[in-house]
Amino acid sequence: MLTIHSTNPPAMSVWKNGAPVSAGTPVWLDLVDPDEAERAHAESLLGATLPRRDQISAIELSSRFRSDKQILRLNIPAFVRAESGRGAMTPLGFVLTPRLLVSLRYADSLAFTHTSELATSANAPEGSVDIFIGLIESIVNVAADRMEETAGELSKLSRAVFSDERGQRGLLRGTLFKVGAAQRQIVQLRSAMLGVSRVIGYLCEVSPDWIDAKHVQRFKTIQADIGSLSEFDQQLSDRLQFLLDAVLGFINNNQNDIMKVLTIVSVVTIGPMTLAGIWGMNFKSIAEYDWPHGYAMALTAMAISVIVPLAIFKWKKWF
């Protein structure tokens, strides 16, 4: 899909193959998993070729950033699908010129939705660089929201793990799955923010003459925001690790309790099993067979052989 955002006046239209050119001056071309016709039309408006998905996905720094006169090519290999907060990682590419911004993505994103709404409002950004900065700011804001949601989920998990009901069946196992999902979310956001940070750092370093001082200042503000998110990300990672250690510790304690029960059962049954084995031997010389109350005494002795070790274990507070 190719969405064309124009200025004079601010407008948005979805391009269809063979459709007439919309009124206004194109300032932002947003391509979502484009086909060949959409790519060709975007390239005709841009006056340059667009990178392919495999080029955007490349992790080499030389492939991520390229500056060619008035054209900046910026790639983020790992970008989060932010609509659900649990989506797959997809690449995100930008081609930025003084008059036009082209974005190439392969999944829906809440940040792009917000920026698209802003670009068609009365307070629409003036040019391609302003739209690009607004888009990056929206990406960072969505990432911050996702981190806050993850922090709330971790708080709920922590209360569940350290509550009196932590021993209920399946709770600890379910918590492990939730911890894994939270860890995956944090790793995805970290990768996305690392890519954004490198893009901003490159722009501040290159800083072509058509990116003025106010733009550079906004880039630095974004860098500071990403730095704050990195600190928050580290706090979340520490909480996740502590929670994971706690869950594994409780699981280990539960396993130890099971082994303790099995040990107690095996120990307390040694006495009666031994007595039953002795008195069950078919020898004529066993004197207890002739006792008037031998049967009752045997049962009493077997009961005592069970009660005594249980009393000792209770005194030792083993159960």
N, C-alpha and C positions, 0 to 999 in steps of 0.2 A: 504494500500500500504506500502511496506517495501523497503526503499532505503538504500543501503549499500554503505558507503563511506570508501574507503580503502587507505592505504599508501603503499609506496614502490612497484609500483609508485602510485601517487595520482589518484584515479579513482572513478567513481560513477556508480552503477548499480541498476536496479530495480529487486528485487528478484521475481521469479515466482515459484510456487509450483512444485517441481520435477526438477528444474533447477540445473545444477552443481554449485558447489561453485566457486565463482569468484576468480581470482588471487589477490594477495596482502593481506595485513593484515587489517582486519576490524578495524576501529577506531571510526566510528559513524554509528549507526543504527537509521534511522528516520522512525518511524511508523506513518502513517496517517490513522486514523480510521481502525485499522488492523482487519483482520479476524483471526480465530483460528489457521490456518496454519501459517500465518505470525507471530503471537505471539509465537507459538511453535518454529519456526526457530530462532527468535530473542532470545528466552530464552536459546536455545541450544548454541548459540554463546556467550551469556552472562554468562551462567552457573548459573543463578539464575532466580527466577520467577519475572514477571512484574506485576505491580499493574493494577487493573481494573479501568474503568472510574469512577465508584462511589467512589473508594478509592482516586483517584486523585482529585475529586470534593469536598471531605470532607474539611470543614473549620476549624476543630480543629487543633491546632498547632502540637499536637502529631501525627496527620495523615499527616501533610504536610512534615515533615522532619524526616528522620530516618537514623541512621548511624550504619552499621553492618560490622564491621571489615574494609574490603577494598571496601565496597559498600555504596554509598550515594544515598538516595532516596529523591528527591526534587520535590515538587508539587506546582503549581500555580493554585488555583481553578478557577480563573476568568482571562481569557486571551482573548485579542481582535483579531478578524479577521481583519488583517491589509491590506488586498488586496484592499478592498473598503473603509475602514475607517468607515463603518457604519454597520459592521456585528454584529452577536450575540456573546455573551461571551461563551467561551468554556474552559474546563480545559486543562492544560498543565503539563505534568510530565517528570521528568528526572531521569535516573539511571546512576550514574557516578562512574566509577572505574578507577584505574590507567591506564588501557589499552583500555577502551571502554566507549563510551557515547551512551546511548539509550534515545531517545526522543519519547514521546507519545503525539500525538495531534489529534484533531478531526476536523480541519479546515485548509484551506490554510493560509499561512502567508508570508508576504513579507520579514520579517526578516529571515525566514528559507531559502527562495529562495536566498537571498543575501549570506548567510553563505554557502549554498550548492555550489554556484558558486566559492566562495573563497576556499572551501575545495578541489576543483578539479583544482585549478590554480597552477601556478609555485610557488606562495608564500603561499602554503597551510600550515595551522597550523601543528605543529609537533605531538601533542598527543591529547588525549581525553579532558584533562583539557583546553588546548589552544582552541580547537574547542568550548567547552562549554562557555568559556569566550567570544570568538568572537561572538557566538550566542546571549549571553546576551547583549553584546554591540550593536549588530544589532537591537535587540528588543528595546533597549532604544533609538537608533537613529530613528527608525521608529516612536516611540511614540513622539519624539521631532518634527518630520516632521508633524505628525497629529496635534499636538498642534499649530504649526505655521500656518497650513491651517485653523484651527478653529479660530485663532486670525484674519486672513485675512477675514474670513466670518463675524466675529463680526464687523470688521471695515466697511464692506459693509452694514451690517444691520444698524449700527449706522448712517451712512450717509443717508440711506433711511428713517429712522425714523425721523431724525431731518432736513430733507429737506423740501422745500416748498410744495412738492407733497405728504406729509404724509397723507393728508386727502382723497386721492383718494380711491375709493371703493375697499375694500378687502386687502389693503396694510397692515394695522395693524394686521388683522387676519392672513394673510400669515406670517408676521413677528413673531407672537407668535409661529406658528408651527416651524419656522426655529430656534428660540431661544430654543424651546424644544429639537430639534434635536441636536443642539450644546451642550446643557446641558447633554444630553445622551452620546454624544461622550466624553465629559470631564470626566464624571463619570466612563465610561468604561476604559479610559486611566489611571485614578487615581487608579482604582482597580488593573489593570495590573501592574502598577509601584509599588504599595504597595506590591504585591506578589513577584515581582522581588527583591525589597529591602529587604524583609524578607529572601529570599533565600540567597542573598549575605551576609546579616548579620549573618545568621546561618553558612555559610561556613567560614567566618572570625573568628567566635567563635570556631567552631570545629577544623578547620585547620589541617587535617590529615597530616602525614609526607610526603605524596606523592604530596601535594600541597605546592610548595616552596614559597619563599619570593616574587619573581617577580609576581607570581599569586596573592598573597595576596595584593600586591600593586595595581594590576589592578582591583581587587575587590573594593578596597578603592576608586579608581578613578571613578568606576561605581557608587558607593554610593554617591560620590560628585556630579556626573552628575544628579543622581536621585533627590538629594536635590535641585539642581538648577531648575529641572523640576517641583518640588513641589512648589517652589516659583512662577514660571511662571503659574502653574495651579491655584494657589490662585489668581493671577492677572486676569486670564481669568474668574474665578468664580465671582470675584467682578464686572468685566465688564458685565458679563451676568446678574447679579442681577440688576445692574444699568439700563441696557437696558430693562430688563423685567419690572422694575418699571416705566420706561419712557413710554413704550408701554401701560401698564395698565393705566397710568396717562392720556395719549392721548385718550384712549378709554373712560375713565371716563369723560373727557372734552367733547367728542363728545356726550355722553349720556346727559350731562348737557345742551349742546346746544340744543338738541332735546327737552328736558323738558322746556327749556327757550322759544323756539318757541311755544310749546303747551300752555305755560302759557300766552304768549303775545296774541296769537290768542283767548284764552278764555276770557282774560280781555277786549280786544278791541271789542269783539262782545257782551259784556254785555249791553253797551249803546244802540246800534241799536235794539237789541232784546227786551230790556225793552220798548223802544219807540214804536216799532212795536206791542208789546203786549198791550200797553195802547190804542193806536189808533185803534187797531184791535178789541177792545171790542164793541159789538153791543148795545150801549146805546144811546138813543135819546138825552140825555142831554149833549153830548160831543160837546162843542162849536166849536172846530176846523173843524167839518164837514161842517159848514156853511161859513167858510172863503173862499173868492174868490181864494186865492193862498194857501190853506191849504195843498194840495198834494205836491207842490214844497217845501213849508216850512218844511214839515215832512221829505222829502228826505234830505233836507239841514241839518236839526237837526241830523238825523241819520249819515250823513257823518261827521259832526263836532264831534259827539260822538266817531267816529273811529279815526279821525285825531288827536284829543287832546291827548289820551293815547299813540298813536304811537309817537307823538312829544316828550312826556315826556320820553318814553323809549329810544328814540334816544338821547335825552339830557343826560340821565343817562348812555349812552353807553352800553345799554344792548344788542344791536345788531348793 
